[in-house]
């Protein structure tokens, strides 16, 4: 028996045992959760705002497709998932669902037939939503024009295509439960926690996952790869931690996509464009209050890949020359930046964090901040995938990262990012 078959057999046994021993442990609604958009009396209008905050459209809309009609591909280590149609079409959407079906999907992670849903749909976060919020979101989705669009089946590798195994996964990693307010925290913190942990499901991207796709630790959002980009840790200053930022700077980053020398790129730029920039000021304030109160961590960087000092020095020397030829006109000869067109790269945490995935992808495919109400026409960076080869991009990044503890970038690190979707 091959090693992969042995591993699959053990996985079947583990998940099956967990399902028998534990099963689902549903919990009821909770009346002390924060009320979002409570001043909007019309449930459809309120649901529209909640769906915006949850960015439902982001996953449930294909590129250039009809909003909420599904079809967007979501690549994962287990295979590719395809988001379903959630317009009120009777045959291909949720037209035959009732409010209880929708609540069951968000709160318990089950379809209208009771089948367990794959957790690529973030019900592990949405379970925190109140029934009132779920009903409002359902009312909004039911108000949309019905779009007939057949749902595409997921393309998953064995054994992850065996849906029955989700019973074991759920027993090990999922406990349904509406958000319970922390009595030791203020109303604004609790509001932010409800938005970040539940409705906004920030941890779906910004929390590292184990080999089975479950979040490793909700107490330590360690960051992870999502849609081929790195979603940095929210509690680490050299990644995406906001502890050293002013409250106003942090709000501006979420609302405008740019602040304090940083810009959101890739999937996060899409989140800002489609969702965060449209939120009420009090909700953005609450999210920042919560994020800045996260216990700060300062984990040691990963050890660099083995290399001789001469090899590293040669890469950095070549990178300095390439930087002057291709980057200095915009970013400055000392990488000091030229505001507002080009951010400073010297000391930029996108470059000094351990992962080099995001700067690699920015060089390959260009860097484009979102257009927002505050910055409707942001400056962008052109792609260099055709102009620079893998080693040249690695050399430039090694020169830019020379004064940090970040790991050395190799040509094969760049090569890995030349495949797959942009996001």
LINPE-V192738 format. One record per pair of residues at least 4 apart in sequence whose ideal C-beta (glycine too) atoms are under 7 Angstrom apart, sorted by the first residue. I is the first residue (numbers start at 0). J is the second residue. D is the distance in Angstrom with one decimal. If there is no record, write none. Layout:
I	J	D
I	J	D
//
This chain:
0	4	5.0
0	5	5.5
2	6	6.4
3	7	6.4
4	8	6.3
5	9	6.4
6	10	6.3
7	11	6.5
7	158	5.0
8	12	6.5
9	13	6.2
10	14	6.3
10	158	6.2
11	15	6.0
11	158	6.5
11	164	6.9
12	16	6.2
13	17	6.4
13	167	6.6
14	18	6.4
14	164	4.7
14	167	2.5
14	168	6.0
15	19	6.7
15	167	5.6
16	20	6.1
17	21	5.7
17	167	4.2
17	170	4.1
17	171	4.7
18	22	6.3
18	166	3.7
18	167	4.2
18	170	5.1
20	170	6.9
21	170	3.6
22	170	5.8
23	107	6.9
23	169	6.0
24	174	5.4
25	107	5.9
25	175	4.8
26	175	5.5
26	176	4.3
28	129	6.2
28	130	4.7
28	177	5.2
29	177	3.9
29	178	6.6
29	179	5.4
31	179	6.6
31	180	4.5
32	129	4.9
32	177	5.9
32	178	4.4
32	180	6.4
32	193	5.9
33	189	5.4
33	190	4.2
33	193	4.5
35	49	6.4
35	52	6.9
35	132	6.6
35	198	6.7
35	282	6.8
36	45	5.1
36	48	4.6
36	49	6.6
39	44	5.1
39	45	4.0
39	48	6.4
41	45	6.4
42	46	5.9
42	134	6.8
42	135	4.7
42	138	4.5
43	47	6.5
43	138	5.0
43	139	5.3
43	142	5.0
44	48	6.9
45	49	6.4
45	135	4.5
46	50	6.0
46	135	3.7
46	136	4.5
46	137	7.0
46	138	4.9
46	139	3.0
47	51	6.4
47	139	4.7
48	52	6.5
49	53	6.2
49	132	5.5
49	135	5.7
49	136	5.1
49	198	6.6
50	55	4.7
50	136	5.3
50	139	5.5
51	274	5.9
51	277	5.4
52	194	6.7
52	198	5.2
52	199	6.2
52	274	6.5
52	278	6.0
52	282	6.9
53	198	5.1
53	199	6.8
54	270	6.0
54	273	5.8
54	274	4.0
55	59	5.6
55	67	6.9
56	60	5.1
56	66	5.5
56	67	6.1
56	273	6.1
57	269	6.3
57	270	6.7
57	273	5.5
57	274	7.0
58	71	5.8
58	73	6.6
58	82	4.7
59	67	5.0
59	69	5.4
59	71	6.9
59	82	4.8
59	85	5.2
60	64	5.5
60	66	5.2
60	67	6.2
60	68	6.8
60	71	6.2
61	69	6.9
61	70	3.5
61	71	4.9
64	68	5.7
64	70	5.6
65	146	4.7
65	148	7.0
67	85	5.1
67	86	5.1
67	140	6.8
67	143	6.1
68	84	5.0
68	86	5.5
68	146	4.2
68	148	4.5
69	82	4.9
69	83	4.6
69	84	3.9
69	85	6.7
69	148	6.2
69	150	5.9
70	81	6.3
70	82	6.7
70	148	6.5
70	151	6.4
71	82	4.7
72	79	5.3
72	81	5.9
73	79	6.8
73	80	4.5
73	82	6.5
73	119	5.9
74	79	5.1
74	226	6.9
74	419	6.3
74	420	6.5
75	80	6.5
75	119	6.4
77	155	5.6
77	156	6.2
77	159	4.1
77	212	6.5
78	153	6.5
78	154	5.2
78	155	3.4
78	156	5.0
78	159	6.2
79	153	6.9
79	154	4.7
80	117	6.4
80	119	4.6
80	153	5.0
81	151	4.2
81	153	6.0
83	150	4.7
84	88	6.4
84	91	4.9
84	92	4.3
84	146	6.7
84	148	5.0
84	150	5.7
85	92	6.1
85	93	5.4
85	140	5.8
86	92	4.4
86	143	5.3
86	144	6.8
86	145	5.4
86	146	4.4
87	92	5.7
87	93	6.2
87	94	4.3
87	140	6.7
87	141	5.1
87	143	6.3
87	145	4.8
88	92	3.6
88	94	5.1
88	145	4.1
88	146	5.8
88	147	5.0
89	94	3.7
89	95	5.5
90	147	6.6
91	147	5.5
91	148	5.6
91	149	5.4
91	150	6.1
92	145	6.4
92	146	6.9
93	140	6.6
94	145	6.1
96	100	4.0
96	101	5.7
96	111	5.3
98	102	6.2
98	134	5.3
98	137	5.2
99	103	6.2
100	104	6.6
100	111	4.2
101	105	6.6
101	133	6.1
101	137	4.1
102	106	5.4
102	130	6.0
102	133	4.8
103	107	5.0
103	109	5.0
104	109	6.4
104	110	6.5
104	116	6.6
104	122	6.8
105	122	6.0
105	125	4.2
105	126	6.9
105	128	5.7
105	133	5.1
106	126	5.2
106	133	6.9
106	175	5.6
107	175	5.3
108	115	6.3
108	116	4.8
108	118	6.8
108	122	3.6
108	169	7.0
108	173	6.6
109	113	5.5
109	114	6.5
109	115	6.0
109	116	6.3
110	114	4.6
110	116	5.8
114	162	6.7
115	162	6.6
115	165	4.0
115	166	6.3
115	169	6.2
116	120	5.2
116	122	6.2
117	165	6.8
118	122	6.7
118	123	5.6
118	212	6.5
121	125	5.9
121	200	4.3
121	203	4.3
122	126	5.8
123	173	5.7
124	196	6.4
124	197	5.6
124	200	3.6
124	202	6.4
124	203	5.9
125	197	6.6
125	200	6.7
126	175	4.7
126	176	6.0
127	177	6.0
127	178	4.0
127	193	6.7
127	196	5.8
127	197	3.3
128	132	4.7
128	133	5.4
128	177	7.0
128	197	5.5
128	198	6.3
129	133	7.0
129	177	5.8
130	134	6.1
131	135	6.5
132	136	6.4
133	137	6.4
134	138	6.4
135	139	6.6
136	140	6.5
137	141	6.2
138	142	6.6
155	159	4.5
155	160	4.1
156	160	6.9
158	164	6.5
164	168	6.4
165	169	5.9
166	170	6.5
167	171	6.4
168	172	5.9
168	211	6.3
169	173	4.4
172	213	3.9
178	193	5.0
178	196	6.9
178	197	5.5
180	189	4.6
181	189	6.0
184	188	4.0
184	189	5.6
186	190	6.2
187	191	6.4
187	284	6.7
187	285	5.0
187	288	4.9
188	192	6.3
188	288	5.5
188	289	5.6
188	292	6.1
189	193	6.4
190	194	6.5
190	285	3.9
191	195	5.9
191	285	3.7
191	286	4.7
191	288	4.9
191	289	2.9
192	196	5.3
192	289	5.0
193	197	5.2
193	198	6.5
194	198	5.2
194	199	4.9
194	282	6.0
194	285	6.2
194	286	5.2
195	199	5.5
195	201	4.9
195	286	5.6
195	289	5.3
195	290	6.6
196	202	6.7
201	205	5.4
201	233	7.0
202	206	4.0
202	214	6.4
202	217	6.7
202	220	5.8
204	225	4.3
204	230	3.9
205	220	5.2
205	222	6.0
205	230	4.7
205	232	6.8
205	233	5.1
206	214	4.6
206	217	6.9
206	220	4.5
206	221	6.6
206	223	6.6
207	215	5.0
207	221	3.9
207	222	6.0
207	223	4.3
208	212	5.3
208	213	6.1
208	214	5.8
208	215	6.4
208	223	5.7
209	213	5.3
209	215	5.3
215	221	6.6
219	234	6.7
219	296	6.3
220	232	5.7
220	233	4.8
220	234	5.7
221	232	5.1
222	229	6.5
222	230	5.7
222	231	4.8
222	232	3.8
222	238	6.0
223	230	5.9
224	229	5.8
224	356	6.8
225	230	4.9
225	266	6.3
226	266	5.0
226	420	6.7
226	422	4.5
227	419	4.7
227	420	6.5
227	422	6.8
228	265	4.1
228	266	5.6
228	356	6.4
228	357	6.0
228	360	6.2
228	422	6.0
229	354	4.4
229	356	4.1
229	357	5.3
231	238	3.6
231	239	3.9
231	352	6.2
232	238	4.4
232	239	6.2
233	239	5.3
233	240	6.4
233	290	6.0
233	293	6.2
234	240	5.5
234	293	4.4
234	294	6.4
234	295	5.9
234	296	5.1
235	240	5.0
235	296	5.3
235	297	6.9
235	298	6.6
236	240	4.4
236	242	5.9
236	243	5.8
236	295	6.4
236	297	7.0
237	348	5.2
237	351	5.9
237	352	5.4
238	348	6.6
238	352	4.9
240	295	6.1
241	249	4.4
241	287	6.7
241	290	5.2
241	291	5.2
242	291	5.9
242	295	5.0
244	248	4.4
244	249	4.7
244	259	5.9
246	250	6.4
246	287	5.7
247	251	6.3
248	252	6.6
248	258	4.9
248	259	4.5
249	253	6.8
249	287	4.4
249	290	6.9
249	291	6.5
250	254	5.8
250	283	5.0
250	284	6.4
250	287	5.3
251	255	5.0
251	258	3.8
252	258	4.1
252	259	6.9
252	261	6.2
253	271	6.9
253	275	4.8
253	283	5.6
253	286	6.6
253	287	7.0
254	275	6.3
254	276	5.4
254	283	5.7
254	373	6.8
255	276	7.0
255	371	5.0
255	373	4.1
255	374	5.6
256	262	6.4
256	263	4.5
256	268	6.0
256	271	4.2
256	368	4.9
256	369	4.3
256	371	5.4
256	374	6.8
257	262	4.8
257	368	5.5
257	374	5.9
257	377	6.7
260	342	5.4
260	343	5.6
260	347	6.8
262	342	6.1
262	368	4.3
263	267	4.3
263	268	4.6
263	271	5.2
263	368	6.2
263	369	6.4
264	268	5.3
264	357	6.7
264	361	5.9
264	366	5.2
264	367	6.7
264	368	6.7
265	357	6.8
265	360	6.6
265	422	4.9
266	270	6.6
266	422	4.5
267	271	6.5
268	272	6.2
268	367	6.5
268	368	5.9
268	369	4.2
269	273	5.8
269	422	6.9
270	274	5.4
270	275	6.0
271	275	4.8
271	276	5.7
271	369	4.6
271	371	6.5
272	276	6.6
272	369	3.7
272	370	6.5
272	371	6.7
276	371	4.5
276	372	6.0
278	282	4.5
278	283	5.4
280	284	6.1
281	285	6.3
282	286	6.5
283	287	6.4
284	288	6.3
285	289	6.5
286	290	6.1
287	291	5.9
288	292	6.4
300	353	4.7
300	404	4.6
300	405	6.5
300	406	7.0
301	353	5.1
301	406	5.9
303	406	4.3
303	407	4.9
304	406	6.2
304	407	5.6
304	409	6.4
306	310	4.7
306	311	5.2
306	407	5.6
308	312	6.0
309	313	6.2
310	314	6.5
311	315	6.4
311	397	6.9
311	407	5.8
312	316	6.3
313	317	6.4
314	318	6.1
314	393	6.7
314	394	4.9
314	397	4.6
315	319	6.5
315	397	5.0
315	398	4.8
315	401	5.2
317	321	6.2
317	394	4.3
318	322	6.0
318	394	3.6
318	395	4.6
318	397	5.2
318	398	3.1
319	323	6.7
319	398	4.7
320	324	6.5
321	325	5.8
321	391	5.6
321	394	5.8
321	395	5.1
322	326	4.7
322	327	6.1
322	395	5.3
322	398	5.6
323	327	4.8
323	332	6.6
325	383	6.8
325	387	7.0
326	330	5.1
326	395	6.9
327	331	6.3
327	332	4.7
329	337	6.2
329	340	6.4
329	341	4.0
330	334	5.5
330	336	5.8
330	337	6.9
330	341	4.8
330	344	5.2
331	335	4.2
331	336	5.7
331	337	5.8
333	345	6.4
334	343	6.4
334	344	3.9
334	345	4.0
334	399	6.3
335	343	5.4
335	345	6.0
336	341	5.5
336	342	5.0
336	343	3.2
336	344	6.8
337	341	4.8
339	378	6.6
340	378	4.6
341	378	6.9
342	347	6.5
343	347	6.0
344	350	6.0
344	399	5.5
346	351	6.7
347	351	6.9
348	352	5.6
349	357	5.6
349	358	5.8
350	358	5.5
350	399	5.1
350	400	5.6
351	400	6.5
351	403	3.9
351	405	5.5
352	405	6.7
353	405	5.8
353	406	6.0
355	359	5.5
355	396	5.8
355	408	4.8
355	412	6.1
356	360	6.3
356	416	6.7
357	361	6.2
358	362	6.4
358	396	5.8
359	363	6.2
359	392	6.5
359	396	6.9
359	412	6.5
359	413	5.4
359	416	4.8
360	364	5.7
360	416	5.4
361	365	6.9
361	366	4.1
361	380	6.5
362	383	5.2
362	392	5.2
363	382	6.3
363	383	6.8
363	384	4.3
363	416	5.9
363	417	6.5
364	382	4.9
364	384	6.4
364	421	5.5
365	379	6.3
365	380	5.3
365	381	5.5
365	382	4.0
366	379	6.5
366	380	3.8
367	379	4.5
368	377	4.2
370	374	7.0
370	375	5.3
370	376	6.5
370	377	6.2
371	375	6.9
383	387	4.7
384	417	6.9
387	391	4.3
387	392	5.1
389	393	6.4
389	410	4.0
389	413	4.0
389	414	4.9
390	394	6.2
390	410	4.3
391	395	6.6
392	396	6.5
392	413	4.8
393	397	6.2
393	408	4.4
393	409	5.8
393	410	5.1
393	412	6.5
393	413	5.4
394	398	6.5
395	399	6.4
396	400	5.8
396	408	4.5
397	401	6.6
397	407	6.0
397	408	5.5
400	405	4.5
408	412	5.2
410	414	6.3
411	415	6.6
//
